[in-house]
Amino acid sequence: MIKIALIAFGIVVTTAGMTFVEAEVGKSAPEFSLPDTNGKTFNLKDFKGKIVVLEWYNPDCPFVHKHYDSGNMQKLQKKYTPKGVIWLTIDSSAPGQQGNYSAEKLNNITWKEKPGWNALLMDPSGEVGHLYGAKTTPNMFIIDTKGMVVYKGAIDDKPTTDTADIEAANNFVSRALDETIAGRRVTIPFKKPYGCSVKYASGN
């Protein structure tokens, strides 16, 4: 299914015998279908007409810990989901790699974090991660109501693991969401992501 959806997009990436085309700003967001940690399947197409945030996640990554231990990521989630934004967090860690856990274990880990996402999706094959070109955890994508990618990249401009840096950070996701909700053009559509590398399967 994913191979069919790839044809219309941008940068071609080949890995483990499969060809992927990375999501690009200004182009349609690639369709995907993934299960969440509670067994429900989420399809991107079901959120047509909604603003969607995709957040790549690894519970063992210190950069992820920075934003969750401080409550920074939850603050964003709980600010924007009541405004109708759909927030989908994705774990693309492969079996045997850092951050790959069973659905039950992930629920146990994240229960303590009190997240405000709509769902935590499981992508152990890494297909959706590669489809979007997710490089790090976190790596953020924003899709507008027309299904176009309007932002991809870093959460902010402080590429450290120090929670003390959050207060002074320029949050690109918040800025892009405010502009998108207001119907304005996103003025900073891309910033190089920082964090732990996404733990795809070896060789991917």
Secondary structure as the mmCIF struct_conf table of DSSP 4:
data_model
#
loop_
_struct_conf.conf_type_id
_struct_conf.id
_struct_conf.beg_label_comp_id
_struct_conf.beg_label_asym_id
_struct_conf.beg_label_seq_id
_struct_conf.end_label_comp_id
_struct_conf.end_label_asym_id
_struct_conf.end_label_seq_id
HELX_RH_AL_P HELX_RH_AL_P1 ILE A 2 ALA A 5
TURN_TY1_P TURN_TY1_P1 LEU A 6 ALA A 8
BEND BEND1 PHE A 9 GLY A 10
STRN STRN1 ILE A 11 THR A 15
TURN_TY1_P TURN_TY1_P2 ALA A 16 GLY A 17
STRN STRN2 MET A 18 GLU A 22
TURN_TY1_P TURN_TY1_P3 VAL A 25 GLY A 26
BEND BEND2 LYS A 27 LYS A 27
STRN STRN3 SER A 28 SER A 28
HELX_LH_PP_P HELX_LH_PP_P1 ALA A 29 GLU A 31
STRN STRN4 SER A 33 PRO A 35
STRN STRN5 ASP A 36 ASP A 36
TURN_TY1_P TURN_TY1_P4 THR A 37 ASN A 38
BEND BEND3 GLY A 39 GLY A 39
STRN STRN6 THR A 41 ASN A 43
HELX_RH_3T_P HELX_RH_3T_P1 LEU A 44 PHE A 47
TURN_TY1_P TURN_TY1_P5 LYS A 48 GLY A 49
BEND BEND4 LYS A 50 LYS A 50
STRN STRN7 VAL A 52 TRP A 56
TURN_TY1_P TURN_TY1_P6 PRO A 59 ASP A 60
HELX_RH_AL_P HELX_RH_AL_P2 PRO A 62 ASP A 69
BEND BEND5 SER A 70 GLY A 71
HELX_RH_AL_P HELX_RH_AL_P3 ASN A 72 TYR A 80
HELX_RH_3T_P HELX_RH_3T_P2 THR A 81 LYS A 83
TURN_TY1_P TURN_TY1_P7 GLY A 84 GLY A 84
STRN STRN8 ILE A 86 ASP A 91
HELX_LH_PP_P HELX_LH_PP_P2 SER A 93 ALA A 94
TURN_TY1_P TURN_TY1_P8 PRO A 95 GLY A 96
BEND BEND6 GLN A 97 GLN A 97
TURN_TY1_P TURN_TY1_P9 GLN A 98 GLY A 99
HELX_RH_AL_P HELX_RH_AL_P4 ALA A 103 TRP A 111
TURN_TY1_P TURN_TY1_P10 LYS A 112 GLU A 113
BEND BEND7 ASN A 118 ASN A 118
STRN STRN9 ALA A 119 MET A 122
TURN_TY1_P TURN_TY1_P11 PRO A 124 SER A 125
HELX_RH_AL_P HELX_RH_AL_P5 GLU A 127 TYR A 132
TURN_TY1_P TURN_TY1_P12 GLY A 133 GLY A 133
STRN STRN10 THR A 136 THR A 137
BEND BEND8 PRO A 138 PRO A 138
STRN STRN11 MET A 140 ILE A 143
TURN_TY1_P TURN_TY1_P13 THR A 145 LYS A 146
BEND BEND9 GLY A 147 GLY A 147
STRN STRN12 MET A 148 MET A 148
STRN STRN13 VAL A 149 GLY A 153
BEND BEND10 ILE A 155 ILE A 155
STRN STRN14 ASP A 156 ASP A 156
BEND BEND11 ASP A 157 ASP A 157
BEND BEND12 THR A 160 THR A 161
HELX_RH_3T_P HELX_RH_3T_P3 THR A 163 ASP A 165
BEND BEND13 ILE A 166 ILE A 166
TURN_TY1_P TURN_TY1_P14 GLU A 167 ALA A 168
STRN STRN15 ASN A 171 ASN A 171
HELX_RH_AL_P HELX_RH_AL_P6 PHE A 172 ILE A 181
TURN_TY1_P TURN_TY1_P15 ALA A 182 GLY A 183
HELX_LH_PP_P HELX_LH_PP_P3 ARG A 184 VAL A 186
BEND BEND14 THR A 187 THR A 187
STRN STRN16 PHE A 190 LYS A 191
BEND BEND15 GLY A 195 GLY A 195
STRN STRN17 CYS A 196 SER A 197
HELX_LH_PP_P HELX_LH_PP_P4 VAL A 198 VAL A 198
HELX_LH_PP_P HELX_LH_PP_P5 TYR A 200 ALA A 201
TURN_TY1_P TURN_TY1_P16 SER A 202 GLY A 203
#
